[in-house]
Amino acid sequence: MTDRRALAAARLAVRPIVRVAPPSAPERVRATTPPHAIRRRRLADGAFRLTSLAFALSVLVITGAIAIELFVRSAPARHAFGWSFLSTSTWDPVFSHFGALPFIYGTLATTFIALAIAVPLGLGAAVCLAELMPHRGVADALTFLIELLVAVPSVVYGLVGVFVLVPIMREFGTPIANTLSFIPFLAGPVYGVGLLTAGIVLAVMIVPFIIALGREVLLAVPQSQREGALALGATRWETVRHVVVPYARSGIMGAIFLALARALGETMAVTMVIGNRPEIATSLFAPAHTMAAVLANEFAEATSDIHLAALVEVGLVLFGITLVVNAVARLMILGVRGGDEVRA
């Protein structure tokens, strides 16, 4: 009997003690909440989810509706000119011959010039305001003033370009063209209005986007990244170049492509300083035309159906270029993020 008692006591000693954990806070709330209140909350969550999904899908619906409307309205021009509409340079409303190549060239050329000027300037200013400015208050004040430039209407930039930039381009561009006439990009007469003038105006308009967004992205880099590089003996310049900027590269690219989208669709300022000549010229001083500008100039004056359809097709091409640019930008940003995660 004693052995049996000892064996039972040993079994009790080695038996695991199961402790029941107290219920968590959500479980206690559910236990004390009436069933009708739980059902009401579930209905509210479902309604919120459906409403959010509807808002998200509405963006796609609106975008698709715009594309369909442009495609339908441009049908006469597509049937009349086909793919030659994108590869010919004749734009003659009198004889109803239309080709959009000069406008595509002018849009892409002015955008490229604007980015070539604005990206180095904007990125350098963003690095200075985020990393090199000795007082944070001064940097915040300067950033606030720069962000105010975004709110300036484009027609104001156009007026400044007409009364300030065009005379400067005419005065200083003429000796440059005479001296460097053997370079095709700098040859020809200088009128003041032209591709280079429009590109400079666009650069002034988009550089505040790059500065403001670039500074915010650089400030979002963890301070531990800077301190680690400095602790290893890196200088301030090496820290910014090899640590801070690569860490914020995806955000910087997003700021650049946002500025690119603004430059592609700009209308009034470019219309006032580009010269509005539907021709393709290699010289940066030559007048040109853009897709947005021709829509603003001729849409209200289009009398024939084929002219109106050609303008709508120009808008369709601009719409397509904008979508392609944004899609490529998104893919590039995702590629940069994926490469950063692999390296990490």
C-alpha positions in Angstrom: 0.0 0.0 0.0 2.8 2.3 0.9 4.4 1.7 -2.5 1.2 2.6 -4.3 0.9 5.8 -2.4 4.5 6.7 -3.2 3.9 5.9 -6.9 0.8 8.1 -7.0 2.6 10.9 -5.3 5.5 10.7 -7.8 3.0 10.8 -10.7 1.4 13.9 -9.3 4.8 15.5 -8.9 5.8 15.0 -12.5 2.4 15.8 -14.0 2.6 19.2 -15.8 0.7 22.0 -14.2 -1.7 23.5 -16.7 -2.3 27.2 -16.0 -5.1 28.9 -17.7 -4.1 32.3 -19.0 -6.5 35.1 -18.2 -8.5 36.4 -21.2 -7.0 39.1 -23.2 -8.5 42.6 -23.4 -10.3 42.1 -26.7 -11.8 38.8 -25.4 -13.0 40.5 -22.2 -14.5 43.3 -24.3 -16.3 40.7 -26.6 -17.4 38.8 -23.5 -19.0 41.9 -22.0 -20.4 43.3 -25.3 -24.0 42.4 -26.2 -24.5 40.4 -29.4 -26.5 43.1 -31.1 -23.6 45.6 -30.6 -21.1 43.1 -32.1 -23.3 42.6 -35.1 -23.6 46.4 -35.5 -19.9 46.8 -35.4 -19.4 44.1 -38.0 -21.9 45.8 -40.3 -20.1 49.1 -39.8 -16.7 47.5 -40.6 -18.2 45.9 -43.7 -19.7 49.2 -44.9 -16.5 51.0 -44.3 -14.5 48.4 -46.3 -17.0 48.5 -49.2 -17.0 52.3 -49.2 -13.2 52.5 -49.3 -13.1 49.9 -52.1 -15.7 52.0 -54.0 -13.6 55.1 -53.7 -10.5 53.3 -54.8 -12.3 51.8 -57.8 -13.8 55.2 -58.7 -10.3 56.4 -59.7 -9.9 53.6 -62.1 -13.4 54.1 -63.5 -12.8 57.8 -64.0 -9.4 57.1 -65.7 -11.0 54.5 -67.9 -13.9 56.8 -68.8 -11.5 59.6 -69.9 -9.5 57.1 -72.0 -12.7 55.8 -73.7 -14.1 59.2 -74.3 -10.8 60.4 -75.9 -10.6 57.2 -78.0 -14.1 57.5 -79.3 -13.9 61.3 -80.0 -10.6 60.8 -81.9 -12.0 58.0 -84.2 -12.3 60.2 -87.3 -8.7 61.3 -87.1 -7.5 57.7 -86.5 -9.4 56.4 -89.5 -8.2 59.3 -91.7 -4.5 59.3 -90.8 -3.8 56.0 -89.0 -0.3 55.6 -87.5 1.1 58.3 -89.7 -0.5 60.8 -87.4 2.3 60.1 -85.0 5.1 60.2 -87.6 4.3 63.1 -89.8 5.0 66.8 -89.2 2.3 68.5 -91.3 -0.3 70.4 -89.3 -2.5 72.3 -91.8 -6.1 72.9 -90.6 -6.9 74.6 -94.0 -6.3 71.5 -96.0 -7.1 69.1 -93.2 -3.7 67.5 -93.0 -2.6 66.7 -89.5 0.5 65.1 -87.9 1.4 65.3 -84.2 5.1 64.6 -84.4 6.2 68.3 -83.8 4.1 68.5 -80.7 5.4 65.2 -79.3 9.0 66.3 -80.0 8.4 69.7 -78.4 6.8 68.2 -75.3 9.6 65.7 -74.7 12.3 68.1 -75.5 11.1 70.8 -73.2 10.6 68.3 -70.4 14.1 66.8 -70.9 15.6 70.3 -70.7 13.6 71.2 -67.6 14.7 68.0 -65.8 18.3 68.4 -66.8 18.2 71.8 -65.1 15.9 71.2 -62.2 17.1 67.8 -60.9 20.7 68.8 -60.0 19.5 72.2 -58.7 16.7 70.7 -56.7 18.6 67.8 -55.3 21.5 70.0 -54.3 19.2 72.5 -52.5 17.3 69.6 -50.8 20.6 68.2 -49.5 21.7 71.6 -48.3 18.4 72.3 -46.5 18.3 68.8 -44.9 21.9 68.1 -44.1 24.2 71.1 -44.3 22.1 74.0 -43.0 23.5 74.9 -39.5 20.1 76.0 -38.0 16.9 74.0 -38.5 14.7 77.0 -38.1 16.4 78.8 -41.0 16.0 75.6 -43.2 12.3 75.4 -42.3 11.8 79.1 -43.2 13.5 78.7 -46.5 11.6 75.5 -47.3 8.3 77.3 -46.5 9.2 80.1 -49.0 10.2 77.6 -51.6 6.9 75.7 -51.2 5.0 78.9 -51.7 6.4 78.9 -55.3 4.2 75.9 -56.0 1.1 77.9 -55.4 2.1 80.6 -58.0 -0.2 80.3 -61.1 1.5 79.1 -64.2 0.4 82.2 -66.1 2.5 84.3 -63.7 5.5 82.2 -64.6 4.6 82.8 -68.3 4.5 86.6 -67.8 7.8 86.6 -66.1 9.2 84.5 -68.9 7.9 86.9 -71.6 9.0 90.1 -69.9 12.2 88.9 -68.3 13.6 85.7 -69.7 12.8 86.3 -73.4 14.8 89.5 -73.6 17.7 87.9 -71.7 17.7 84.9 -74.1 17.6 87.3 -77.1 20.5 89.4 -75.7 22.8 86.6 -74.6 21.7 83.9 -77.0 22.6 85.8 -80.1 26.4 86.0 -79.4 26.4 82.3 -78.3 24.7 81.2 -81.5 27.1 83.3 -83.6 30.1 81.9 -81.8 29.0 78.3 -81.6 27.0 78.1 -84.8 29.0 74.9 -85.8 27.0 73.1 -83.1 23.6 72.1 -84.4 21.9 72.5 -81.0 23.1 76.1 -80.8 22.8 77.3 -84.4 20.2 79.4 -86.1 18.6 82.8 -85.3 17.7 83.6 -81.8 14.1 84.9 -81.3 14.1 84.8 -77.5 11.2 82.3 -77.5 12.0 78.7 -78.1 12.7 75.3 -76.7 15.4 76.5 -74.3 13.3 79.3 -72.9 10.4 77.0 -72.3 12.6 74.5 -70.7 14.0 77.1 -68.3 10.6 78.2 -67.3 9.5 74.7 -66.7 12.6 74.0 -64.6 11.7 77.0 -62.4 8.2 75.7 -62.0 9.1 72.1 -61.1 12.2 72.7 -58.9 10.1 73.5 -55.8 8.6 70.1 -56.0 12.0 68.4 -56.0 13.3 70.6 -53.2 10.4 70.2 -50.9 9.8 66.5 -51.4 13.5 65.7 -51.5 14.1 67.5 -48.2 11.3 65.6 -46.5 12.6 62.3 -47.8 16.2 63.1 -46.6 14.9 64.1 -43.2 13.1 60.8 -42.9 16.4 58.9 -43.0 17.1 57.5 -39.5 19.7 59.4 -37.6 21.4 56.2 -36.7 22.5 55.8 -40.4 24.4 59.1 -40.2 25.9 58.4 -36.8 27.1 55.0 -37.9 28.8 56.4 -40.9 30.4 59.3 -38.9 31.5 56.8 -36.3 33.4 54.8 -38.9 35.3 57.9 -39.9 33.3 59.2 -42.9 33.2 62.9 -43.6 30.0 64.8 -43.8 30.1 64.7 -47.6 30.8 61.0 -47.7 28.0 60.4 -45.3 25.5 62.3 -47.5 26.8 60.7 -50.7 27.2 57.1 -49.7 24.6 56.7 -46.9 21.9 59.3 -46.8 21.2 59.8 -50.5 21.2 56.0 -51.3 18.9 55.3 -48.4 16.4 57.9 -49.7 16.9 57.0 -53.3 13.4 55.7 -54.0 11.7 58.8 -52.4 14.0 61.1 -54.4 13.0 59.3 -57.6 9.4 59.7 -56.7 9.9 63.4 -56.3 11.6 63.6 -59.7 8.9 61.7 -61.5 6.2 63.9 -59.8 8.0 66.9 -61.3 8.2 65.1 -64.6 4.4 64.6 -64.6 3.9 68.3 -63.9 6.3 69.3 -66.7 4.5 67.1 -69.3 1.1 68.6 -68.7 2.1 72.3 -68.3 0.2 74.5 -70.7 0.0 78.3 -70.2 3.6 79.1 -69.2 5.0 77.0 -72.0 2.5 78.4 -74.6 3.6 82.0 -73.8 7.4 81.4 -74.3 7.9 78.5 -76.7 6.9 80.3 -79.9 4.1 77.9 -81.0 5.6 76.8 -84.3 4.7 73.2 -85.3 8.1 72.4 -86.7 11.0 70.1 -85.6 14.2 72.0 -85.3 17.5 70.8 -83.8 18.4 74.2 -82.4 17.5 74.9 -78.8 16.8 78.6 -79.7 14.2 77.7 -82.4 10.5 78.1 -81.7 8.5 74.9 -81.2 5.2 73.6 -80.0 3.8 71.2 -77.4 0.8 69.0 -77.2 -0.7 70.9 -74.3 -0.1 74.2 -76.0 -1.8 73.2 -79.3 -4.9 72.1 -77.4 -5.1 75.4 -75.5 -4.5 77.4 -78.7 -6.7 75.7 -81.3 -9.4 73.8 -79.5 -11.8 76.7 -79.3 -11.1 77.6 -82.9 -11.5 74.2 -84.5 -14.3 74.4 -87.0 -14.1 71.1 -88.9 -14.8 67.7 -87.4 -11.5 66.3 -88.6 -9.6 69.2 -86.9 -11.5 68.7 -83.7 -10.8 64.9 -83.8 -7.1 65.5 -84.5 -6.9 67.7 -81.4 -8.7 65.1 -79.3 -6.2 62.5 -80.6 -3.3 64.8 -79.5 -4.9 64.8 -76.1 -5.2 61.0 -76.2 -1.4 60.7 -77.1 -0.6 63.1 -74.2 -2.8 61.0 -71.9 -1.0 57.8 -73.0 2.5 59.3 -72.6 1.6 60.4 -69.1 0.3 57.0 -68.1 3.4 55.3 -69.6 5.8 57.7 -67.8 4.0 57.1 -64.5 4.0 53.3 -64.9 7.7 53.3 -65.7 8.4 55.5 -62.7 6.4 53.2 -60.5 8.4 50.2 -61.8 11.7 51.9 -61.3 10.8 52.9 -57.8 9.8 49.3 -57.0 13.0 48.1 -58.5 15.1 50.5 -56.4 13.3 49.4 -53.2 13.7 45.7 -54.1 17.4 46.2 -54.7 17.8 48.1 -51.4 16.0 45.2 -49.5 18.3 42.6 -51.2 21.4 44.6 -50.2 20.1 45.0 -46.7 
